[in-house]
Amino acid sequence: MSELPPVPEGWTPIHSVAYLLLGLASVDGVLDGSEIERILQLMSRYEGVTLEEARESVGLAQAHAMMVHEGAGRDGYFSSLNKHGAYLANRYDQVMLRTVVADLIAIAQSDGRVSEEEVLYINEVAAAWGVGGDA
C-alpha cells in the first residue's frame, strides 16, 4: 500500500464528516445520486453549514477520496476512512459523534436498500467512537 496523500489545504472536521458519509455511500460499490442528495441535506445541518458549503465540502471530500483511492488503492482508502474517523473522535463530543452515526444510517437507507457492507461500516465507526449504531 502506498503512502496516503495529505488532506487538501483548508481541510476541517466538516470535510472529514463529508468524507465518512461518502465512504459509507460508496462502500457497497455504488454511489447513488439519492445518497449524494441525502449527504448534502444532512451536511447543511452541521455547524451552521449552508447548502453551498455542503456542496463544497462534499466536492473536496470526493476529490480527496479519488486521490487516495488512485494512490493507495482500496485498502489505503479504507485506512484513510479510519484516520478521518479518529480525527473526528478527537474533535467532536459524544453527542456530535452520535449525530454522525445517525447520518451514516440515514445515508445507508437513502437508496432503499442497506447492504451488509454498509451495516459493517456503520457498526465499526460506532464501535470505534463508543456510540450506538443500531444499524
Sequence and secondary structure as in RCSB ss.txt:
>XXXX:A:sequence
MSELPPVPEGWTPIHSVAYLLLGLASVDGVLDGSEIERILQLMSRYEGVTLEEARESVGLAQAHAMMVHEGAGRD
GYFSSLNKHGAYLANRYDQVMLRTVVADLIAIAQSDGRVSEEEVLYINEVAAAWGVGGDA
>XXXX:A:secstr
        TT  HHHHHHHHHHHHHHTTS   HHHHHHHHHHHTTGGG  HHHHHHHHHHHHHHHHHHHHHHHHH
HHHHHHHHHHHHHHTTS HHHHHHHHHHHHHHHHTTS   HHHHHHHHHHHHHHT     
